[in-house]
Amino acid sequence: MSTATALPHWEETPTDLKGATREIKAALRAQIEASGRTVDEVFAVVEQRVQAAVDDINAARRRGESVWPVIDYADIANGTVTAEQVDLLRRRGCLIVRGHFDRDQALRWDQDIVDYVEGNHFFENYRGPADDFFGSVGSKPEIYPIYWSPAQMQARQSDRMANVQAFLNSQWKHESDGVQWFDPNRDSLYPDRIRRRPEGADSAGLGTHLDPGTLDLWMTQAYQKAFRRLFDGSVEQYDPWDAAHRTDGPQYPGSTMCSAFRTFQGWTALSDMAHDQGVLHTVPIPEAMAYLMLRPLLSDVPDDDMCGVTVNQVFPAGHKWHTPLMEALVGIPDVQAGDSVWWHADMIHSVAPVEAQKGWGNVMYIPAAPWCPRNERYAASVREAFLSGSSPSDFPAEDYERAWPNRFQPEDLNETGRRGLGLA
């Protein structure tokens, strides 16, 4: 095992990004070599592991099977999910929950959101996309900067949502070395936006990317501990389901950050969507993060480049540096209103483009973000935003809902909602 000195780290964005990149890459290479292995040897271990997953996914495709695991909500609620289903979920890192909510309930929420935004003259006052990334999809609008509608909050604090989130959180190793990294049975109620894409819409989609961080994944102390197995000579022990050190570390401030720790990103369908109508795609390989983290250290990448990763832009993934991973990109199956869609927070994902979309494409973004030190800190700012009707601090300060009289109110919170906001 390596006894190398501590890596250089920055808890805020370094002023000299290229210089910091060269410094951290040299230090990581030195740490790997101090363990008695070369960078190429370590990367080969990860490459073999990833290729085995790619081969498994391609074999499932040839057999005509759904690559995405599908589990009925009733089995989650009743504790009757099979060991085989759990194994597939952990191998693929993604899940469709069928019947998470009754279809009629989801359709009512969809209409309630329409009534909410129209009744408060959102479209007359809409100022255009403030988020350059989501603005690229080309809709007018597609991503609504709305957070506090009764529909969204009812879904976030519902028992059915809490049951699924607890099931997903429990797939992670949340205790080690005497530390409980998070509480799997308590969610932090992370508020996010909604998407409404109308029938007949053209959308450019979103390219392949990741959301868990940018340069901070290599350069902050907490993440260096979280990914320690990749660089200390014990790469075979790297576990993408281990939450150790992920729940207390910061991200660099910037326009693409997420202040919360999420075990899974997710959305709940508010309309029926066919698999070929501009839907979510992922590379369903949780171990792919190891490939992404080690790839910049190979000799074909310039010393001041992290395979295109920088600050204030999402973490890119693509054919230039990550070709084997791109072979496994696969879309979700057909979903109905009330189904929910989940993917491991480290996973590469995209949204396919669509022309003349058939049917609506409407979702509420609701992740699994369990209670932990990092999420407890963010909850303080969420409470302030909730009480004032403001946009949460992770998002552009558009604040459309401040004067909307029928937004969700504190007296409407149930026990799950109060706990999720740190009020109980």
MIGU-893301 format. One record per residue (C-alpha): x, y, z; residue in three letters. Coordinates in steps of 0.05 Angstrom, whole numbers, plus 5000, padded with zeros to 4 digits. Each point is the difference from the previous one (the first is absolute). Layout:
<kolros>
KOLRO X Y Z ALA
...
</kolros>
This chain:
<kolros>
KOLRO 5000 5000 5000 MET
KOLRO 5025 5069 4983 SER
KOLRO 5028 5045 5054 THR
KOLRO 5003 5060 4954 ALA
KOLRO 4992 5069 5029 THR
KOLRO 4933 5035 4998 ALA
KOLRO 4976 5025 4933 LEU
KOLRO 4996 5074 4986 PRO
KOLRO 4929 5024 5006 HIS
KOLRO 4958 5062 4990 TRP
KOLRO 4934 5013 5035 GLU
KOLRO 4982 5056 4952 GLU
KOLRO 5013 5005 4926 THR
KOLRO 5075 5011 4988 PRO
KOLRO 5017 5065 4966 THR
KOLRO 5049 4965 4953 ASP
KOLRO 4958 4941 4974 LEU
KOLRO 5052 4974 4952 LYS
KOLRO 5055 5005 5052 GLY
KOLRO 4958 4965 5052 ALA
KOLRO 4981 4946 4949 THR
KOLRO 5073 4985 4985 ARG
KOLRO 5016 4998 5075 GLU
KOLRO 4944 4953 5019 ILE
KOLRO 5013 4953 4942 LYS
KOLRO 5073 4995 5017 ALA
KOLRO 4983 4986 5073 ALA
KOLRO 4948 4947 4982 LEU
KOLRO 5048 4965 4953 ARG
KOLRO 5054 5001 5054 ALA
KOLRO 4952 4971 5052 GLN
KOLRO 4980 4943 4954 ILE
KOLRO 5073 4985 4984 GLU
KOLRO 5018 5002 5074 ALA
KOLRO 4952 4941 5010 SER
KOLRO 5044 4959 4953 GLY
KOLRO 4953 5004 4940 ARG
KOLRO 5000 5042 4938 THR
KOLRO 4943 5044 4976 VAL
KOLRO 4991 4955 4940 ASP
KOLRO 4994 4938 5045 GLU
KOLRO 4948 5033 5044 VAL
KOLRO 4960 5026 4941 PHE
KOLRO 5001 4930 4968 ALA
KOLRO 4965 4972 5061 VAL
KOLRO 4944 5051 4993 VAL
KOLRO 4998 4993 4925 GLU
KOLRO 4990 4925 5006 GLN
KOLRO 4945 5009 5052 ARG
KOLRO 4964 5051 4957 VAL
KOLRO 5006 4958 4937 GLN
KOLRO 4968 4941 5035 ALA
KOLRO 4941 5045 5017 ALA
KOLRO 4996 5025 4928 VAL
KOLRO 5000 4928 4975 ASP
KOLRO 4945 4982 5049 ASP
KOLRO 4957 5058 4976 ILE
KOLRO 5010 4983 4927 ASN
KOLRO 4983 4928 5013 ALA
KOLRO 4934 5022 5033 ALA
KOLRO 4985 5043 4939 ARG
KOLRO 5012 4940 4954 ARG
KOLRO 4952 4959 5041 ARG
KOLRO 4947 5054 4994 GLY
KOLRO 4999 5014 5075 GLU
KOLRO 4991 5068 5032 SER
KOLRO 5068 5024 5023 VAL
KOLRO 4966 5043 5052 TRP
KOLRO 4976 4962 5062 PRO
KOLRO 4925 5007 5012 VAL
KOLRO 4969 4990 5069 ILE
KOLRO 4927 5009 5021 ASP
KOLRO 4987 5050 5055 TYR
KOLRO 4958 4949 5036 ALA
KOLRO 5060 4954 5007 ASP
KOLRO 5041 5057 5030 ILE
KOLRO 4944 5018 5049 ALA
KOLRO 4988 4927 5019 ASN
KOLRO 5073 4980 5006 GLY
KOLRO 4993 4948 4945 THR
KOLRO 5054 5023 4952 VAL
KOLRO 5040 4938 4981 THR
KOLRO 5075 4991 5009 ALA
KOLRO 5007 4995 4925 GLU
KOLRO 4966 5067 4990 GLN
KOLRO 5046 5033 5052 VAL
KOLRO 5061 4969 4967 ASP
KOLRO 4980 5029 4932 LEU
KOLRO 4986 5068 5031 LEU
KOLRO 5069 5001 5031 ARG
KOLRO 5034 4977 4936 ARG
KOLRO 4964 5050 4957 ARG
KOLRO 4992 5058 5049 GLY
KOLRO 4933 5021 4973 CYS
KOLRO 4927 4982 5009 LEU
KOLRO 4929 5010 4975 ILE
KOLRO 4948 4997 5057 VAL
KOLRO 4934 4980 4968 ARG
KOLRO 4938 5029 5032 GLY
KOLRO 5039 5042 5049 HIS
KOLRO 4939 5045 5001 PHE
KOLRO 4931 4985 4972 ASP
KOLRO 4996 5023 4928 ARG
KOLRO 4938 5042 5014 ASP
KOLRO 5037 5035 5058 GLN
KOLRO 5059 5016 4955 ALA
KOLRO 4954 5028 4946 LEU
KOLRO 4965 5043 5051 ARG
KOLRO 5067 5027 5024 TRP
KOLRO 5017 5016 4927 ASP
KOLRO 4936 5040 4992 GLN
KOLRO 5009 5033 5068 ASP
KOLRO 5068 5025 4977 ILE
KOLRO 4969 5029 4937 VAL
KOLRO 4947 5035 5042 ASP
KOLRO 5054 5024 5049 TYR
KOLRO 5045 5033 4947 VAL
KOLRO 4944 5027 4957 GLU
KOLRO 4961 5027 5058 GLY
KOLRO 5062 5038 5023 ASN
KOLRO 5014 5027 4929 HIS
KOLRO 5067 4964 4995 PHE
KOLRO 5002 5002 4924 PHE
KOLRO 4986 5074 4997 GLU
KOLRO 5057 5013 5048 ASN
KOLRO 5049 4946 4976 TYR
KOLRO 5068 5032 4986 ARG
KOLRO 5032 4943 4963 GLY
KOLRO 5049 4946 5024 PRO
KOLRO 5049 5025 5052 ALA
KOLRO 5037 4934 4999 ASP
KOLRO 5044 4994 4938 ASP
KOLRO 5003 4924 5004 PHE
KOLRO 4925 4988 5003 PHE
KOLRO 4988 5058 4954 GLY
KOLRO 5035 4960 4945 SER
KOLRO 4941 4952 4993 VAL
KOLRO 4965 5053 4958 GLY
KOLRO 4930 4997 5029 SER
KOLRO 4960 5062 5021 LYS
KOLRO 5005 4981 5056 PRO
KOLRO 5012 4926 5012 GLU
KOLRO 5031 5005 5069 ILE
KOLRO 4954 5041 5044 TYR
KOLRO 5037 5036 5058 PRO
KOLRO 4943 4981 5047 ILE
KOLRO 5014 4967 5068 TYR
KOLRO 4943 5012 5049 TRP
KOLRO 4936 4978 4966 SER
KOLRO 4953 4957 5042 PRO
KOLRO 5009 4943 4951 ALA
KOLRO 5075 4998 5007 GLN
KOLRO 4999 5005 5076 MET
KOLRO 4946 4948 5007 GLN
KOLRO 5042 4951 4960 ALA
KOLRO 5064 5017 5038 ARG
KOLRO 4970 4989 5069 GLN
KOLRO 4956 4940 4983 SER
KOLRO 5008 4933 5034 ASP
KOLRO 5006 4967 4932 ARG
KOLRO 5060 5044 4982 MET
KOLRO 5032 4988 5068 ALA
KOLRO 4993 4925 4992 ASN
KOLRO 5035 5000 4932 VAL
KOLRO 5055 5047 5023 GLN
KOLRO 5014 4957 5062 ALA
KOLRO 5004 4938 4956 PHE
KOLRO 5049 5034 4952 LEU
KOLRO 5042 5030 5057 ASN
KOLRO 5006 4931 5031 SER
KOLRO 5038 4976 4939 GLN
KOLRO 5058 5043 5023 TRP
KOLRO 5050 4984 5054 LYS
KOLRO 4982 5055 5049 HIS
KOLRO 5040 4979 5061 GLU
KOLRO 5075 4985 5006 SER
KOLRO 5057 5011 5049 ASP
KOLRO 4950 5016 5054 GLY
KOLRO 4969 5057 4960 VAL
KOLRO 4929 5004 4974 GLN
KOLRO 5009 5040 4936 TRP
KOLRO 4925 5010 4990 PHE
KOLRO 4932 4979 5026 ASP
KOLRO 4969 4957 4945 PRO
KOLRO 4930 5009 5028 ASN
KOLRO 4998 5076 4999 ARG
KOLRO 5003 5042 4937 ASP
KOLRO 5020 5072 4997 SER
KOLRO 4943 5020 4953 LEU
KOLRO 5048 5029 4947 TYR
KOLRO 4957 5048 4958 PRO
KOLRO 5009 5000 4924 ASP
KOLRO 4962 5023 4939 ARG
KOLRO 4948 4971 4953 ILE
KOLRO 5002 4983 4926 ARG
KOLRO 4941 5008 4954 ARG
KOLRO 5014 4985 4927 ARG
KOLRO 4938 5007 4956 PRO
KOLRO 4975 4953 4946 GLU
KOLRO 5032 5018 4933 GLY
KOLRO 5061 5033 5033 ALA
KOLRO 5070 4998 4971 ASP
KOLRO 5054 4994 5053 SER
KOLRO 5075 4997 4992 ALA
KOLRO 5006 4957 5062 GLY
KOLRO 5060 5000 5046 LEU
KOLRO 5068 4969 4985 GLY
KOLRO 5034 4946 5041 THR
KOLRO 5024 5027 5066 HIS
KOLRO 5003 4989 5076 LEU
KOLRO 4976 5042 5058 ASP
KOLRO 5038 4982 5063 PRO
KOLRO 5055 5052 4993 GLY
KOLRO 5055 5027 4955 THR
KOLRO 5073 5012 5018 LEU
KOLRO 4982 4994 5073 ASP
KOLRO 4994 4925 4990 LEU
KOLRO 5076 4997 4995 TRP
KOLRO 5020 5061 5039 MET
KOLRO 4960 5005 5065 THR
KOLRO 5021 4960 5061 GLN
KOLRO 4933 4965 5013 ALA
KOLRO 4996 4974 4928 TYR
KOLRO 5073 4978 5003 GLN
KOLRO 4980 4957 5059 LYS
KOLRO 4937 4976 4965 ALA
KOLRO 5039 4977 4939 PHE
KOLRO 5062 4978 5038 ARG
KOLRO 4996 4928 4976 ARG
KOLRO 5013 5023 4928 LEU
KOLRO 5067 5031 5017 PHE
KOLRO 5030 4962 5060 ASP
KOLRO 5013 4933 4968 GLY
KOLRO 4935 4967 5022 SER
KOLRO 4958 5014 4938 VAL
KOLRO 4968 4931 5003 GLU
KOLRO 4965 5023 5064 GLN
KOLRO 4968 5061 4969 TYR
KOLRO 4926 4998 5014 ASP
KOLRO 4954 5050 4964 PRO
KOLRO 4947 4986 5054 TRP
KOLRO 5044 5023 5058 ASP
KOLRO 4978 5067 5028 ALA
KOLRO 5062 5010 5044 ALA
KOLRO 5023 5073 4999 HIS
KOLRO 4951 5021 4946 ARG
KOLRO 4950 5029 5049 THR
KOLRO 5043 5052 5034 ASP
KOLRO 5042 5030 4945 GLY
KOLRO 4988 5064 4960 PRO
KOLRO 4996 5013 4926 GLN
KOLRO 5031 5060 4968 TYR
KOLRO 4949 5056 4995 PRO
KOLRO 4977 5010 4929 GLY
KOLRO 4943 4999 4952 SER
KOLRO 4994 4925 4993 THR
KOLRO 5009 4977 5072 MET
KOLRO 4954 4958 5043 CYS
KOLRO 5008 5016 5073 SER
KOLRO 4966 4936 5022 ALA
KOLRO 5023 4928 5001 PHE
KOLRO 4953 4958 4958 ARG
KOLRO 5001 4924 5000 THR
KOLRO 4956 5000 4938 PHE
KOLRO 4976 5053 4953 GLN
KOLRO 4928 4991 4980 GLY
KOLRO 4936 5024 4970 TRP
KOLRO 4927 4982 5004 THR
KOLRO 4960 4996 4935 ALA
KOLRO 4940 5045 4994 LEU
KOLRO 4982 4974 4930 SER
KOLRO 5009 4936 4960 ASP
KOLRO 5065 4999 4960 MET
KOLRO 5023 4952 4947 ALA
KOLRO 5073 4978 5000 HIS
KOLRO 5015 5034 4933 ASP
KOLRO 4972 5069 5018 GLN
KOLRO 5060 5039 5026 GLY
KOLRO 5008 4961 5064 VAL
KOLRO 5055 4991 5051 LEU
KOLRO 5060 4957 4982 HIS
KOLRO 5054 4975 5047 THR
KOLRO 5064 4960 4999 VAL
KOLRO 4974 4950 5051 PRO
KOLRO 5067 4983 5031 ILE
KOLRO 5011 5028 5071 PRO
KOLRO 5075 4982 4995 GLU
KOLRO 5008 5047 4941 ALA
KOLRO 5020 5056 5048 MET
KOLRO 5065 4963 5013 ALA
KOLRO 5014 5002 4925 TYR
KOLRO 4984 5074 4997 LEU
KOLRO 5044 5016 5060 MET
KOLRO 5061 4962 4976 LEU
KOLRO 4995 5015 4925 ARG
KOLRO 5033 5070 5005 PRO
KOLRO 5063 4969 5030 LEU
KOLRO 5016 4960 4937 LEU
KOLRO 5057 5025 4957 SER
KOLRO 4958 5020 4939 ASP
KOLRO 4965 5056 5040 VAL
KOLRO 5036 5067 5006 PRO
KOLRO 5026 5014 5070 ASP
KOLRO 4956 5062 5008 ASP
KOLRO 4936 4965 4977 ASP
KOLRO 4951 4956 5039 MET
KOLRO 4967 4972 4937 CYS
KOLRO 4962 5065 4992 GLY
KOLRO 4975 5006 5072 VAL
KOLRO 5002 5071 5027 THR
KOLRO 4959 5046 5045 VAL
KOLRO 4934 5032 4983 ASN
KOLRO 4985 4947 4948 GLN
KOLRO 4971 4931 5010 VAL
KOLRO 5047 4941 5002 PHE
KOLRO 5003 4977 4926 PRO
KOLRO 5003 4929 4977 ALA
KOLRO 5008 4980 4927 GLY
KOLRO 5035 4960 4947 HIS
KOLRO 5065 5040 5001 LYS
KOLRO 5022 4972 5068 TRP
KOLRO 4947 4950 5020 HIS
KOLRO 4982 4959 4938 THR
KOLRO 4989 4933 5035 PRO
KOLRO 4950 5032 5047 LEU
KOLRO 4960 5032 4944 MET
KOLRO 4986 4931 4970 GLU
KOLRO 4956 4985 5061 ALA
KOLRO 4956 5063 4995 LEU
KOLRO 4928 4977 5003 VAL
KOLRO 4932 5033 5009 GLY
KOLRO 4944 4986 5048 ILE
KOLRO 4942 4955 4980 PRO
KOLRO 4930 5028 4990 ASP
KOLRO 4973 5032 5064 VAL
KOLRO 4930 5020 5022 GLN
KOLRO 4979 5059 5042 ALA
KOLRO 5015 4981 5073 GLY
KOLRO 5061 4958 4985 ASP
KOLRO 5066 5027 5026 SER
KOLRO 5070 4996 4970 VAL
KOLRO 5064 4997 5041 TRP
KOLRO 5075 4998 4985 TRP
KOLRO 5062 4996 5044 HIS
KOLRO 5025 5071 5012 ALA
KOLRO 5068 4984 4968 ASP
KOLRO 4971 4975 4935 MET
KOLRO 5011 5028 4930 ILE
KOLRO 4933 5022 4972 HIS
KOLRO 4968 5039 4944 SER
KOLRO 4933 5018 4970 VAL
KOLRO 4989 4980 4928 ALA
KOLRO 4978 5052 4949 PRO
KOLRO 4931 4996 4971 VAL
KOLRO 4962 5030 4941 GLU
KOLRO 4925 5008 5000 ALA
KOLRO 4993 4964 5066 GLN
KOLRO 4940 4953 5006 LYS
KOLRO 4964 5014 5065 GLY
KOLRO 5023 5042 5058 TRP
KOLRO 5065 4990 5037 GLY
KOLRO 4987 5025 5071 ASN
KOLRO 5039 4984 5063 VAL
KOLRO 5014 5024 5071 MET
KOLRO 5073 4995 5019 TYR
KOLRO 5004 4968 5069 ILE
KOLRO 5065 4965 5020 PRO
KOLRO 5020 4957 5060 ALA
KOLRO 5041 5047 5044 ALA
KOLRO 5006 4968 5069 PRO
KOLRO 5010 5039 5064 TRP
KOLRO 5074 5010 5013 CYS
KOLRO 5046 5058 5022 PRO
KOLRO 5005 5027 4929 ARG
KOLRO 4926 4998 4987 ASN
KOLRO 4983 5027 5069 GLU
KOLRO 5042 5062 4984 ARG
KOLRO 4965 5010 4934 TYR
KOLRO 4932 4990 5034 ALA
KOLRO 5009 5066 5036 ALA
KOLRO 5000 5038 4935 SER
KOLRO 4943 4957 4973 VAL
KOLRO 4957 5019 5060 ARG
KOLRO 5012 5074 4985 GLU
KOLRO 4982 4991 4927 ALA
KOLRO 4938 4961 5018 PHE
KOLRO 4975 5052 5049 LEU
KOLRO 5011 5058 4951 SER
KOLRO 4981 4964 4936 GLY
KOLRO 5069 5011 4972 SER
KOLRO 5041 4957 4953 SER
KOLRO 5046 4953 5041 PRO
KOLRO 5072 5022 5003 SER
KOLRO 5025 4944 4953 ASP
KOLRO 4960 5031 4944 PHE
KOLRO 4997 5068 4964 PRO
KOLRO 4966 5053 5044 ALA
KOLRO 4938 5008 4957 GLU
KOLRO 4951 5001 5059 ASP
KOLRO 4936 4997 4960 TYR
KOLRO 4958 4972 5057 GLU
KOLRO 5014 5051 5054 ARG
KOLRO 4933 5036 4991 ALA
KOLRO 4959 4939 4979 TRP
KOLRO 4946 4993 5053 PRO
KOLRO 4984 4927 4988 ASN
KOLRO 5070 4970 5006 ARG
KOLRO 5009 4945 5051 PHE
KOLRO 4999 5027 5071 GLN
KOLRO 5035 4981 5065 PRO
KOLRO 4935 4978 5031 GLU
KOLRO 4993 4949 4944 ASP
KOLRO 5063 4962 5020 LEU
KOLRO 4991 4931 5029 ASN
KOLRO 5051 4967 5046 GLU
KOLRO 5042 4975 4941 THR
KOLRO 5001 5070 4970 GLY
KOLRO 5020 5032 5066 ARG
KOLRO 5055 4949 5011 ARG
KOLRO 5025 5010 4928 GLY
KOLRO 5007 5074 5012 LEU
KOLRO 5032 4992 5068 GLY
KOLRO 4939 5026 5037 LEU
KOLRO 4989 4937 5041 ALA
</kolros>
